[in-house]
Amino acid sequence: MKRKMEGFTERHTVLVVEDNDMNREILCDLLEDDFNVLQAENGVVGLLTLEEHGGDIAMVLLDVYMPVCDGFTFLERKQESGRFDSVPVIVMTASDSVDDEIRCLKLGATDFITKPYNIEVMKNRMKSLIRLQESAAMLNRLELDDLTRLYSKEFFFHNASIVLQSNPDGRYDIVCCDVENFRTMNERYGREQCDSFLHGLAAWLPQVLPGMIVGGRIGADVFAFLTEHQEQDWTDILKNAHFRMNPDQKPMQFSIKYGVAQDIDHEGSVSSSCDRATLALRQIKGRFNTHVAVYDEEMRRMQLREHQLVEFAEPAIENREFQIYYQPKHSLESDTTGGAEALVRWIHPQLGFISPGMFIPLFEKNGFITKLDFYIWEEVCRELRKLLDEGIPAVPISINVSRMDFEALDLAEKIASLADKYELDHSLLHIELTESIAGDNPELIASTLERLHENGFIIELDDFGSGYSSLTSLNTLTLDVLKLDMSIIRHAAATSDYSILRYAVLLADGMRLKTVAEGVETADQVAALKVLGCDYIQGYYYSKPLPGPEFEKYIAARCA
Amino acid sequence: MTIQELYEKIGGSYESAKKILPTDKMLAKFVQKFLSDKSAEKLLAAHESGDETGMFEGSHALKGVCANLGLNRLSKLASEISEEYRPGNPKTMSPDELERHFTDLKALYEATISGIQEFAAGQ
């Protein structure tokens, strides 16, 4: 259900749901100069019209009190179906009943208009809401990865699961493919060459994988494909598949590894099947002459070994193996360091450096994340106290909160008492959460954020623009800052098309949110972001994440 | 009779009606449609039978329609009745007061209708 994006002059279709003939006709008369108007005389007809015209409807104007199916019921059913979440609803009330308005808002209404209509106000409000909605839809254009023309991660998962759902008896395999040491290749051959390599590889893979149905880029150098189940051993199938680079390109050394999950479980998620395939793949990384691994019993045991990490976790806190790194955020307005994000590193005495990408998901699964998060927050508070005590200008530091923290702790209370313990001004702590958090238990999350906000903490929404972005989280959560995901920055830099970034900044501006661009690497990107009106920049261009003492030196030098 | 004269006659607010329906032509079209609007009948019938839900729905609808036509006095009366019968609201009027509201509303409604009929006949 993609909406065309042809600038804002497009004539939009709106649906008027109102039982009173007269009010409905008045409204249609007034709107028809500016919009295509569809009419429905009650909620049931409204829902049917929505089903029928689906993606064409840009907005619904909804009366509250109607016989047959009233406005509340309409909103409830629309919310339940979830399919029209992106269609904003303006509720028209004849009353000034605050209770009604709150009830509608809770059911997902976007705005209110009181009768009698002031048509100019109304039309302008409608247009600006539609515009906001379209800016958000624009972000979702990241459906296809630009470099490889494969689906982006979320879309791949989504589309693959649709295939599984619609063919419950079908048998399927997942093949994940990874370029070994891609990071090193990038350094050795340069970004451009490597991008062009990936581009070629992504075009070649679907041709050599038998029974290929859908493919996606699920990591920087990881591709995943859903294929029909192959009886033949995948090791044999792929034995003779040799990717040859475009002869115009400078020759590069590379090695491609495949991980396969066979005859995947329809009950499980596509992402967990991909986890299995990549787990298989990880086993053969660095092995010179092995290119294909199929997930098997041994790997399952390996997965069990992952649980070992979970066991190591508890003592790791006591032994202070988790270290906090701080990545500065540069304020474009003041041209100084305007803050930092706290990031965690785990250095285990035997296992060495353990990537957060490895342990965080594990801890999120088993709940240990809450303990670790709390440990990190306290370390950050201690660091801030130290800065203040030593007379180094303290900048706000963002701490990450996980979904589980909301459920396990009285988060607002916990963070406030922590800040108070170290006698920190609350504005020095920024609370960072990812967009996906909002999906679960939205009321709890919204109310917790509200309380944090009332307590003077600044709320940042991370990863905005990665995967599915929806206006719902912007609408329902109390936010101050929008962090634009690296993928949008990369997309803009790679294509020199800054329109998505522009709309993201515009969207943030419209909602009075500050913007932070993450993953900024070059002066060109900084210059472009400056022009677009982005507020803060985080990324290697200014600084990599720094351990505490280096971070202190960094800001002492910058903010002096 | 001009539309403005009609409004004077029935005690509506021509100015507020024009804010919503900017041309006389639109106003004339919709004010005549008020003749076939069933909200008031529904309200009065519900009142006869003591149907509280019907009274809320009827008065609420009437209030909205009248507000859009600039029939402010009628809209206000309807609004006061609808608040009285809104599910969950406490009763604030005495039975006498309520009765007076209905009597006033009925009289005003009938005067408005006959005014509009006269206007329609001259079109």
Contacts between the chains, C-beta under 8 A, distances in Angstrom:
chain1	res1	chain2	res2	distance
A	19	B	61	7.7
A	20	B	37	7.4
A	20	B	39	6.8
A	20	B	61	5.3
A	20	B	64	6.5
A	20	B	65	6.0
A	21	B	33	7.6
A	21	B	36	7.9
A	21	B	37	7.2
A	22	B	30	6.7
A	22	B	33	5.3
A	22	B	34	6.9
A	22	B	37	5.1
A	22	B	65	5.2
A	22	B	68	7.4
A	23	B	64	5.7
A	23	B	65	6.0
A	23	B	68	6.1
A	25	B	30	7.3
A	25	B	33	7.1
A	26	B	20	7.3
A	26	B	21	6.9
A	26	B	30	5.7
A	26	B	68	5.5
A	29	B	26	6.5
A	29	B	30	7.9
A	30	B	20	7.8
A	30	B	21	7.8
A	65	B	56	8.0
A	65	B	57	6.2
A	65	B	60	5.3
A	65	B	61	7.2
A	67	B	57	7.0
A	94	B	60	6.2
A	94	B	63	5.3
A	94	B	64	3.7
A	94	B	67	6.6
A	94	B	79	7.9
A	95	B	60	7.2
A	95	B	63	7.8
A	95	B	79	7.6
A	95	B	82	7.3
A	95	B	83	7.8
A	95	B	86	7.7
A	97	B	86	7.2
A	99	B	88	7.8
A	115	B	64	4.7
A	115	B	67	5.2
A	115	B	68	6.2
A	116	B	16	7.2
A	116	B	19	7.7
A	116	B	20	5.2
A	116	B	64	7.9
A	116	B	67	4.1
A	116	B	68	4.8
A	116	B	70	7.7
A	117	B	20	5.7
A	117	B	68	6.7
A	118	B	19	6.8
A	118	B	20	7.5
A	119	B	20	6.7
A	119	B	22	7.7
